[in-house]
Amino acid sequence: MNNERTDAEIVIKTLSDVIKGRIARPIYLKIEHREGDLSIEQVEYLTPDELAQLMRVEARTVYSWFDKGVLGFCKPAGTGQNLISLRSALAWIDSSVGLKEPKIKKEPPPKS
């Protein structure tokens, strides 16, 4: 049996470790009115360090993606922290095979 792990297994393990660390973190809610109904959805976020770990790059690389405008992020009021929505990060990773660096618009800050 081959002991080498596939890239997919490495990504799944890394993402699993990131998600485990989220248990004691703040909960962010996205609240909207949709077709007359109130919609409340929990939004999961990654820090630049977590995304760097997932992408196997240095954190400064993630900040350069912010500076270039190729990766969207938000700064929740009062935190001063850059956060990337997990959903946006996964979509960006999926569309960035070979890091083509697609443009992604800046996300609105979450409600905590």
C-alpha contacts under 8 A as a table, 3 or more apart, distances in Angstrom:
res1	aa1	res2	aa2	distance
5	R	9	E	6.01
5	R	10	I	6.56
6	T	9	E	5.16
6	T	10	I	6.36
7	D	10	I	5.07
7	D	11	V	6.16
8	A	11	V	5.12
8	A	12	I	6.06
9	E	12	I	5.07
9	E	13	K	6.10
10	I	13	K	5.17
10	I	14	T	6.12
11	V	14	T	5.08
11	V	15	L	5.98
11	V	54	L	6.34
12	I	15	L	5.12
12	I	16	S	5.96
13	K	16	S	4.99
13	K	17	D	6.24
14	T	17	D	5.17
14	T	18	V	6.32
14	T	53	Q	7.29
14	T	54	L	5.82
15	L	18	V	5.04
15	L	19	I	6.15
15	L	54	L	6.53
16	S	19	I	5.13
16	S	20	K	6.18
17	D	20	K	5.15
17	D	21	G	6.43
18	V	21	G	5.26
18	V	22	R	6.68
18	V	50	E	6.63
19	I	22	R	5.16
19	I	23	I	7.40
20	K	23	I	6.06
21	G	24	A	6.92
21	G	25	R	7.62
22	R	25	R	5.05
26	P	112	S	7.45
27	I	42	Q	7.02
27	I	43	V	7.59
27	I	44	E	7.72
27	I	112	S	6.33
28	Y	42	Q	5.81
28	Y	43	V	5.52
28	Y	44	E	6.99
28	Y	110	P	5.91
28	Y	111	K	5.79
28	Y	112	S	4.66
29	L	40	I	6.47
29	L	41	E	5.54
29	L	42	Q	4.55
29	L	43	V	5.77
29	L	110	P	6.32
29	L	111	K	5.35
29	L	112	S	5.89
30	K	39	S	7.87
30	K	40	I	5.71
30	K	41	E	5.14
30	K	42	Q	6.23
30	K	43	V	6.54
30	K	110	P	6.12
30	K	111	K	6.14
31	I	38	L	7.19
31	I	39	S	5.65
31	I	40	I	4.61
31	I	41	E	6.55
31	I	111	K	7.50
32	E	38	L	5.86
32	E	39	S	5.13
32	E	40	I	6.63
33	H	36	G	5.99
33	H	37	D	5.47
33	H	38	L	4.60
33	H	39	S	5.90
34	R	37	D	5.17
34	R	38	L	6.23
34	R	39	S	6.51
43	V	85	S	6.91
43	V	86	L	7.75
43	V	110	P	7.94
44	E	85	S	5.84
44	E	86	L	5.47
44	E	87	R	7.64
45	Y	83	L	5.84
45	Y	84	I	5.31
45	Y	85	S	4.25
45	Y	86	L	5.01
46	L	49	D	7.94
46	L	50	E	5.77
46	L	51	L	6.18
46	L	83	L	5.69
46	L	84	I	5.17
46	L	85	S	6.17
46	L	86	L	5.92
47	T	50	E	5.15
47	T	51	L	6.32
47	T	81	Q	7.92
47	T	82	N	6.56
47	T	83	L	5.04
47	T	84	I	6.39
48	P	51	L	5.15
48	P	52	A	6.04
48	P	59	A	6.04
48	P	62	V	6.06
48	P	63	Y	7.22
48	P	82	N	6.96
48	P	83	L	6.78
48	P	84	I	7.36
49	D	52	A	5.00
49	D	53	Q	6.19
49	D	58	E	7.88
49	D	59	A	5.27
50	E	53	Q	5.06
50	E	54	L	6.21
51	L	54	L	4.95
51	L	55	M	6.03
51	L	59	A	7.86
51	L	62	V	7.38
51	L	89	A	7.74
52	A	55	M	5.10
52	A	56	R	5.70
52	A	57	V	4.97
52	A	58	E	5.64
52	A	59	A	5.13
52	A	61	T	7.50
52	A	62	V	6.25
53	Q	56	R	4.95
53	Q	57	V	6.44
53	Q	58	E	7.58
53	Q	59	A	7.93
54	L	57	V	7.95
57	V	61	T	6.47
57	V	62	V	7.77
58	E	61	T	5.40
58	E	62	V	7.15
59	A	62	V	5.21
59	A	63	Y	6.55
60	R	63	Y	5.00
60	R	64	S	6.19
61	T	64	S	4.98
61	T	65	W	6.37
62	V	65	W	5.07
62	V	66	F	6.49
63	Y	66	F	4.95
63	Y	67	D	6.24
64	S	67	D	4.90
64	S	68	K	6.11
65	W	68	K	5.12
65	W	69	G	6.15
65	W	70	V	5.39
65	W	71	L	5.58
65	W	101	E	7.88
66	F	69	G	5.08
66	F	70	V	6.26
66	F	71	L	5.38
66	F	72	G	6.64
66	F	73	F	7.30
67	D	70	V	7.83
68	K	71	L	7.87
69	G	72	G	6.88
69	G	103	K	6.38
69	G	104	I	7.07
69	G	105	K	7.71
70	V	101	E	5.39
70	V	102	P	5.57
70	V	103	K	4.44
70	V	104	I	5.67
71	L	92	W	7.43
71	L	101	E	7.65
71	L	102	P	7.70
71	L	103	K	6.70
71	L	104	I	5.51
71	L	105	K	7.59
71	L	106	K	7.87
72	G	84	I	6.66
72	G	88	S	7.76
72	G	104	I	5.38
72	G	105	K	5.57
72	G	106	K	4.56
72	G	107	E	6.10
73	F	82	N	6.16
73	F	83	L	5.39
73	F	84	I	4.64
73	F	85	S	7.24
73	F	106	K	5.70
73	F	107	E	5.73
74	C	82	N	5.66
74	C	83	L	5.38
74	C	84	I	6.54
74	C	106	K	6.69
74	C	107	E	5.44
74	C	108	P	6.17
74	C	109	P	5.24
74	C	110	P	7.77
75	K	79	T	6.99
75	K	80	G	5.97
75	K	81	Q	5.48
75	K	82	N	4.93
75	K	83	L	6.24
75	K	109	P	5.81
76	P	79	T	5.72
76	P	80	G	6.88
76	P	81	Q	6.90
76	P	82	N	7.73
76	P	83	L	7.88
76	P	109	P	4.99
76	P	110	P	5.88
76	P	111	K	7.50
77	A	80	G	7.05
77	A	109	P	7.16
84	I	88	S	6.96
84	I	89	A	6.37
85	S	88	S	5.20
85	S	89	A	6.05
86	L	89	A	5.02
86	L	90	L	6.13
87	R	90	L	5.31
87	R	91	A	6.23
88	S	91	A	5.07
88	S	92	W	5.96
89	A	92	W	5.03
89	A	93	I	6.06
90	L	93	I	5.05
90	L	94	D	6.08
91	A	94	D	5.04
91	A	95	S	6.13
92	W	95	S	5.10
92	W	96	S	5.79
92	W	102	P	7.59
93	I	96	S	4.97
93	I	97	V	6.85
93	I	99	L	7.97
94	D	97	V	6.39
95	S	100	K	7.95
95	S	102	P	7.47
96	S	99	L	4.45
96	S	100	K	5.20
96	S	101	E	5.97
96	S	102	P	6.88
97	V	100	K	6.63
